[in-house]
């Protein structure tokens, strides 16, 4: 009699484990459908980039820099105050 109870309990535990595993897989599938797309996935529509800032060349060192950082001296454009004073 104990052997029969042992085998019934074993079958019950195996069926319970399989059922639990299936429910977990279904829940993960539902969560993946609700999550936003992967950050590296291509966007659905193309977003316009902002206009690029004008780049100027320093008269002293030749480095290109944004026009918003421009220092003008003696009619030339410089990347910093130090280069403007040289």
HUSUL-V763280 format. One record per helix or strand of 3 or more residues. SS is the DSSP state (2 for helix, 1 for strand). FROM is the first residue (numbers start at 0). LEN is the number of residues. Records with the same first field share a line. If there is no record, write none. Layout:
SS = FROM-LEN + FROM-LEN
This chain:
2 = 1-33 + 66-3 + 80-5
1 = 54-3 + 63-3 + 70-3 + 75-3
